[in-house]
Amino acid sequence: MGGHILARTVNPAKHAVRRDEFVDAALRLIQTKGYEQMSVQDVLDACDASRGAFYHYFDSKTGLLDATMERMLDTGTAIAQEVVEDSSMSATDKFGAVFGNIASWKNARRELMVQLLQVWYSDENAIVREKLRRGMAERMTPLLARIISQGCAEGVFTVASADDAAQMCVALIQGTQEIAANLYLARARDTLPLEAIERKFASFADAYTRVLGAPPGSLHFVDEETIRLWFA
């Protein structure tokens, strides 16, 4: 009889923890050095790991970037999920809290967000960007649909389909993010007055209000403090 071949076993929890260590190190290095300046060797040094260990989890530096963006998506989804599950909040409060809580998380990590912004809109990372956009749509649409359904039940939203309205809102979110990034870059070049930026964000709020059939002025997404933190 032939001998048995023992399969190599992998501890899933340990595997995930080690992979997360690489992602944590990458986020720290992106914030301090920038993605373009960060090398795989920098990540190896930060984790005290071998090149073989790195390539066990990621096929390239771009693969690591993909994982860092996925981490951002996981965090945003968790923040939104917590708001959706809060039975004490009205639908209008939930809608604002989803945006406000995610903005607060980003505000606390402004330096990292600025570095990621530069990476996000580079042509070389178009595939990563599109993958994350699709992932964001898949995750956020059902969460927003639940808020919209609640708003319809409360009589504050008027839509024919909560799912369709949620898809429209996600499309608006993605468009808003791109416009906001362009506004940030324009403001950094001193080519745009702060008042113009404030008007733009007011227009965003108006667009969401119209999509949801909500009373004018009932939805709030970006507070004055956040606008000034990023654009003043």
C-alpha positions as CSV (number, residue, x, y, z in Angstrom):
1,M,0.0,0.0,0.0
2,G,1.2,3.5,-0.8
3,G,2.0,6.0,2.0
4,H,-0.4,8.8,2.8
5,I,0.6,12.3,1.8
6,L,-0.1,14.8,4.7
7,A,-1.7,18.0,3.4
8,R,-0.3,21.2,4.8
9,T,-2.9,22.7,7.1
10,V,-3.4,26.5,7.4
11,N,-4.9,28.1,10.4
12,P,-7.4,30.6,8.9
13,A,-7.3,32.9,11.9
14,K,-3.5,33.1,12.0
15,H,-3.5,33.5,8.2
16,A,-5.9,36.5,8.5
17,V,-3.9,38.1,11.3
18,R,-0.6,37.9,9.4
19,R,-2.2,39.3,6.3
20,D,-3.7,42.2,8.3
21,E,-0.3,43.0,9.7
22,F,0.9,43.6,6.1
23,V,-2.1,45.8,5.4
24,D,-1.6,47.8,8.7
25,A,2.0,48.4,7.8
26,A,1.1,49.5,4.3
27,L,-1.4,52.0,5.6
28,R,1.2,53.5,8.0
29,L,3.8,53.7,5.3
30,I,1.4,55.3,2.8
31,Q,0.6,57.9,5.3
32,T,4.2,58.7,6.2
33,K,5.9,58.1,2.8
34,G,3.2,58.0,0.2
35,Y,2.3,55.0,-1.9
36,E,4.7,55.7,-4.8
37,Q,7.6,56.1,-2.4
38,M,6.7,53.0,-0.4
39,S,8.5,49.8,-1.5
40,V,7.7,46.2,-0.8
41,Q,11.0,46.0,1.1
42,D,9.7,48.8,3.4
43,V,6.7,46.7,4.2
44,L,8.9,43.7,4.8
45,D,11.1,45.6,7.2
46,A,8.0,47.0,9.0
47,C,6.6,43.5,9.5
48,D,10.0,41.8,10.0
49,A,8.9,39.4,7.2
50,S,10.5,37.6,4.3
51,R,9.8,38.4,0.6
52,G,8.3,34.9,0.4
53,A,5.9,35.6,3.2
54,F,4.7,38.7,1.5
55,Y,4.1,37.0,-1.8
56,H,2.2,34.3,0.0
57,Y,-0.6,36.9,0.6
58,F,-0.2,39.3,-2.2
59,D,0.9,38.9,-5.8
60,S,2.4,42.4,-6.1
61,K,2.5,45.9,-4.5
62,T,-0.7,46.6,-6.4
63,G,-2.3,43.6,-4.7
64,L,-1.4,45.1,-1.4
65,L,-3.0,48.4,-2.4
66,D,-6.1,46.4,-3.3
67,A,-6.1,45.0,0.2
68,T,-5.7,48.4,1.8
69,M,-8.7,49.8,-0.3
70,E,-10.7,46.7,0.7
71,R,-9.9,47.6,4.3
72,M,-11.4,51.1,3.7
73,L,-14.5,49.5,2.2
74,D,-14.9,47.1,5.2
75,T,-14.7,50.0,7.6
76,G,-17.2,52.1,5.7
77,T,-19.6,49.2,5.5
78,A,-19.3,48.5,9.2
79,I,-20.0,52.1,10.1
80,A,-23.0,52.2,7.8
81,Q,-24.3,48.8,9.2
82,E,-24.1,50.1,12.8
83,V,-26.2,53.1,11.8
84,V,-28.8,51.0,9.9
85,E,-29.2,48.6,12.9
86,D,-29.9,51.5,15.4
87,S,-33.6,51.2,16.1
88,S,-33.7,54.5,18.0
89,M,-32.9,56.7,15.0
90,S,-35.3,58.0,12.4
91,A,-34.6,57.4,8.7
92,T,-33.5,61.0,8.0
93,D,-31.2,60.9,11.0
94,K,-29.8,57.6,9.8
95,F,-29.2,58.9,6.3
96,G,-27.2,61.8,7.7
97,A,-25.4,59.6,10.2
98,V,-24.1,57.3,7.5
99,F,-22.4,60.2,5.8
100,G,-21.4,62.0,8.9
101,N,-19.9,59.0,10.7
102,I,-17.9,58.0,7.7
103,A,-16.7,61.6,7.3
104,S,-15.7,61.7,11.0
105,W,-13.7,58.5,10.6
106,K,-11.9,60.0,7.5
107,N,-11.4,63.4,9.3
108,A,-9.5,61.6,12.1
109,R,-7.2,60.2,9.4
110,R,-6.9,63.2,7.1
111,E,-3.2,62.7,6.3
112,L,-3.8,59.1,5.2
113,M,-6.8,60.1,3.2
114,V,-4.9,62.8,1.4
115,Q,-2.2,60.2,0.4
116,L,-4.8,57.7,-0.7
117,L,-6.6,60.4,-2.7
118,Q,-3.4,60.8,-4.9
119,V,-3.2,57.0,-5.3
120,W,-6.9,56.7,-6.0
121,Y,-7.0,58.9,-9.1
122,S,-3.8,57.8,-10.7
123,D,-4.2,56.1,-14.1
124,E,-2.1,53.2,-13.0
125,N,-4.7,52.2,-10.4
126,A,-7.8,52.4,-12.5
127,I,-8.5,48.7,-12.1
128,V,-8.2,48.8,-8.3
129,R,-10.4,51.9,-8.3
130,E,-13.1,50.3,-10.5
131,K,-13.1,47.1,-8.3
132,L,-13.6,49.2,-5.2
133,R,-16.4,51.2,-6.8
134,R,-18.3,48.0,-7.6
135,G,-17.7,46.6,-4.2
136,M,-19.0,49.8,-2.6
137,A,-22.1,49.7,-4.7
138,E,-22.8,46.1,-3.8
139,R,-22.4,46.7,-0.1
140,M,-24.0,50.1,0.3
141,T,-27.1,49.7,-1.9
142,P,-28.9,47.2,0.4
143,L,-28.0,49.2,3.5
144,L,-29.4,52.4,2.0
145,A,-32.4,50.6,0.8
146,R,-33.3,49.6,4.3
147,I,-33.0,53.2,5.5
148,I,-35.1,54.3,2.5
149,S,-37.8,51.7,3.3
150,Q,-37.9,52.9,6.9
151,G,-38.3,56.5,5.6
152,C,-41.2,55.5,3.4
153,A,-42.9,53.8,6.4
154,E,-42.3,57.0,8.4
155,G,-43.8,59.1,5.6
156,V,-40.7,61.2,5.1
157,F,-39.5,59.6,1.8
158,T,-41.6,59.2,-1.3
159,V,-40.1,56.7,-3.8
160,A,-41.6,54.0,-6.0
161,S,-38.9,51.5,-5.1
162,A,-36.5,51.6,-2.2
163,D,-34.0,49.4,-4.1
164,D,-34.0,51.7,-7.2
165,A,-33.7,54.8,-5.0
166,A,-30.8,53.2,-3.2
167,Q,-29.0,52.5,-6.4
168,M,-29.5,56.2,-7.5
169,C,-28.1,57.4,-4.1
170,V,-25.0,55.2,-4.4
171,A,-24.4,56.6,-7.9
172,L,-24.7,60.0,-6.4
173,I,-22.3,59.1,-3.6
174,Q,-19.7,57.9,-6.1
175,G,-20.2,61.0,-8.2
176,T,-20.0,63.2,-5.1
177,Q,-16.8,61.6,-4.0
178,E,-15.2,62.3,-7.4
179,I,-16.4,65.9,-7.5
180,A,-15.2,66.4,-3.9
181,A,-11.7,65.1,-4.8
182,N,-11.5,67.5,-7.7
183,L,-12.7,70.3,-5.5
184,Y,-10.0,69.5,-3.0
185,L,-7.3,69.5,-5.6
186,A,-8.6,72.8,-7.1
187,R,-8.8,74.4,-3.6
188,A,-5.2,73.2,-3.0
189,R,-4.2,75.2,-6.0
190,D,-6.1,78.2,-4.7
191,T,-8.3,78.3,-7.8
192,L,-11.6,77.9,-6.1
193,P,-13.2,80.1,-3.3
194,L,-14.5,78.4,-0.2
195,E,-18.0,79.8,-0.9
196,A,-18.2,77.9,-4.2
197,I,-17.3,74.7,-2.4
198,E,-20.1,75.3,0.2
199,R,-22.6,75.9,-2.6
200,K,-21.5,72.6,-4.3
201,F,-22.1,70.6,-1.2
202,A,-25.5,72.3,-0.7
203,S,-26.3,71.1,-4.2
204,F,-25.4,67.6,-3.3
205,A,-27.8,67.6,-0.4
206,D,-30.5,69.0,-2.6
207,A,-29.9,66.2,-5.1
208,Y,-30.3,63.4,-2.5
209,T,-33.4,65.2,-1.2
210,R,-35.0,65.2,-4.6
211,V,-34.2,61.5,-5.3
212,L,-35.8,60.5,-2.0
213,G,-38.7,62.8,-2.2
214,A,-37.8,64.2,1.2
215,P,-38.9,67.6,2.6
216,P,-36.5,70.4,1.6
217,G,-33.7,70.9,4.1
218,S,-34.5,67.6,6.0
219,L,-31.3,65.8,4.9
220,H,-27.8,66.9,6.1
221,F,-24.6,65.2,4.9
222,V,-21.5,67.4,5.4
223,D,-21.2,69.8,8.3
224,E,-19.4,73.1,8.3
225,E,-16.5,71.7,10.4
226,T,-15.7,69.0,7.9
227,I,-15.8,71.4,4.9
228,R,-13.4,73.7,6.6
229,L,-11.1,70.9,7.7
230,W,-10.6,69.8,4.1
231,F,-11.0,73.0,2.2
232,A,-10.3,76.1,4.4
